[in-house]
Every structure is written in structure tokens, then in C-alpha cells.
């Protein structure tokens, strides 16, 4: 059971910081927080994403490009321009690395106010950091994976953030339902998003890009991340921007 607990903690913990910090804060700035809280969140993102840590700068810029160029040839990830999900993931990774390492010129509108803690990212994104996390996971599995099939979860936790991204960037542009007519193929993947903490309401999000709450268009659209954000807002840890 320890392996299952680890998978669940890393799945939902890593997913929370991806949608809360990288997506809603870095990319869309749907809320504000102090510099100290921002730095703490950087560290928590690294702890929960581990070997697949994503930079707020690289993610934020790339995601803004996705919204600007959704389902066109300039989209960093689109099922319309990739033969399969693995080709899309590879292209996404390449573009993310080029952005994060500033190998390509990016329009200022995509980089404006995107947070970047360069010194921390240089460590958290390093090969050494990723290898250390993989070794720690491996030791944990050696101790607790008493049944062979539990090892099937090992590659999942190593690649969890890319898997999270692929679920939305691929499947939520192919399957699901729509509440709004938009200029792209975004769909709400799940009626009740128990799996992706609100990210599955992708059509809602493409309609209202900077809104903190991805759900609420229908009674069953419950955005768990937003409810956590409301608690943090009440505690004055963050300040949600009121956007219609």
C-alpha cells in the first residue's frame, strides 16, 4: 500500500502545484501572493514534482503561447499537428526546454511578469537533481514494492508532470463536451473532474483564460483547486483576482 500512497501523494500534490502555481499563477496570474510565499511555492513544487520538476518561467511562457496559437502550427502542443501523443509530448518538451533555457526569441507579451527564480531553477531543473529524485524513488520501491506489478508505477512517478500535461493537451482537445464555442478544439474532458483537480474543464478555461475558477458552469463542474485557493485567499496567503 505504501507505493499506492506515494503515487497518490505525488499525483495530486504535483498536479496541485502545476495547476495552482505554474498554470493559474505563472501563466495567467489569476491571483497574487507575496515574494516570500512565491519562493516557498517554488520549493514545494520541486518537492512534489521531483524528477519531473517544471519551471514556472518555461511553463508560463509556453502556456501563454498555447492560448495565443491554440490548434495552429505555432501551438506548442496540438493533436491537430502531431501524429500521436508521444510526438506531441516530445515536441512540447523540446519547446519548453528552448524557452526555459532562452535559446529562442520570445515576444515580450508572452514573458511579461512571468515569475522566474533562475538560481533555484538551475538546481531544481538540473540533471543531478532529477537523478537524485529517481534514485530516491527507486530506493522506496525496493523497500515497499513487494509485488511485481507495483513496479509499473515507477515510470509513472518519474514522468508524472508530462503525463498530466498530455492528458489535457491531447485528450481534452479530442474528447469531452463543450460549454462554449471557442476558436479551438478545447473540451471539458470530465463532467466531474476527480482526476485533474479542475484542469479537465479545458473548454471553460479557454473561454475564460484568466479566471481562477475553471468549473462552475454546470452543477457537476467542481474545481477542487479553486476551493483550496478560496481557503488560501480567506487566510490571506493569496489574493484571488475577481475576473468575470
BELLINFEN-V96107 format. One record per run of one state. SS is the DSSP state (hx for helix, st for strand, lp for the rest). FROM is the first residue (numbers start at 1). TO is the last residue. If there is no record, write none. Layout:
BEGIN
SS_FROM_TO + SS_FROM_TO
END
This chain:
BEGIN
lp_1_1 + hx_2_27 + lp_28_30 + st_31_32 + lp_33_34 + hx_35_52 + lp_53_55 + hx_56_68 + lp_69_84 + hx_85_100 + lp_101_107 + hx_108_111 + lp_112_117 + hx_118_124 + lp_125_126 + hx_127_144 + lp_145_147 + hx_148_158 + lp_159_159 + hx_160_169 + lp_170_170 + hx_171_173 + lp_174_176 + st_177_177 + lp_178_187 + st_188_188 + lp_189_200 + st_201_201 + hx_202_207 + lp_208_223 + hx_224_234 + lp_235_238 + st_239_240 + lp_241_244
END
